Structure formats: C-alpha cells, structure tokens
Amino acid sequence: MTRTMVLGLLKVNGPMSGYEIQQMMESSQTDMWAYVKPASIYHALKKMQVEGKVILEKVESTGLRTKSIFKITEKGEYELNQLLIDSFTKSSVVFPAHLYTALTFMENLNNEQILSSLETQKKEITRVYNSMKAGYEVKQKALGELPNNINFIFNNMYEQCELQLKTIEEIIRFIKGGK
C-alpha cells in the first residue's frame, strides 16, 4: 500500500518531500485506513529511487534542515497503474480477526470481562467513526462537493464501523441474556 500511496500522491500533487507526503496522508486521514507508517514512506522513496520509479528533483535547505523533493518518473507511473489495477482486482473484504478469535474462545473469560472489553472496543470504533465524520466535514468545507470516488471511500468506512458496532451490540445483548 505504501508504494501505491507514495506514487499516487506524487502523480496527483507533483514533486513532494517524504514529510509532505506524510502530512498529506495525515491531513486527509488516509493513514487511518492505508496503514502506512511514516518510516515506510522514506524507505519506499529510497527504494523506488534506486529502481528508477522516482527521481530526486532537488534538495531544499532551510537553516540546518534539508528536504529532498521527489518526482515520479514514467517508470513510476507505469508501476502506479499496475498497483491500482491489482488493488481493484483484489478482494477488499477484511474480517475482524481479533473479534472472531475472541468469540471462538470466549468461554475462557467471564461475562464481565467480555462486556468490559466489548465496551472498550465500542468506544474505539465510535472514536474512529466520529473522527472520520469530522474529517469528511473538514474536507467538504475546504473543497465543496467532493468527488464520487472520495464519497465511496467515506461511505464504505462509515458502513464498516456501523456494521461492527451493530455486531458488538448483538454480542452484548446475547451475553446479558437477551436474544
């Protein structure tokens, strides 16, 4: 995912530094779903530079700091297209493995422990959900109407959170003796 995000941002936004790529991902909350760590951005840039997918366009100095500005190459654009085709081809269904594992062996805990843990998970999912909603509103105010592809992303994330919260509520009702 890191290579796709880095190459995509360079293609869409033009030459950027690793720090600018990181900041753009954080401000658009891409880091929440793409699972790209800041260190992996710099690693990917260095590796792709060796491979000829990006080039070092210039180095800017401000005081004691320097920043390397990278630009995508034709080879990088080709790889980006291949990575995008691969991403559209692969199944994007992700199962909540931690929850499924815990449910499989839940008889090893008492109901209070399970309920407490589920409430913690509910709070975390709600925090993510609210953060995504707030981020969407900020984007919308800054850019006006957002393109459909961005709306598809946010709507799917909302639905994922809502589905997970619904499932947790069902488990809580079951443990409390409801049906």
HELIX and SHEET records of a PDB file:
HELIX    1   1 THR A    2  ASN A   13  1                                  12    
HELIX    2   2 GLY A   18  SER A   27  1                                  10    
HELIX    3   3 THR A   30  ALA A   34  1                                   5    
HELIX    4   4 PRO A   38  GLU A   51  1                                  14    
HELIX    5   5 GLU A   74  THR A   89  1                                  16    
HELIX    6   6 ALA A   97  THR A  104  1                                   8    
HELIX    7   7 MET A  106  ASN A  108  5                                   3    
HELIX    8   8 ASN A  111  LEU A  143  1                                  33    
HELIX    9   9 ASN A  148  ILE A  175  1                                  28    
SHEET    1   A 3 MET A  16  SER A  17  0                                        
SHEET    2   A 3 ARG A  65  ILE A  72 -1                                        
SHEET    3   A 3 VAL A  54  THR A  62 -1                                        
END                                                                             
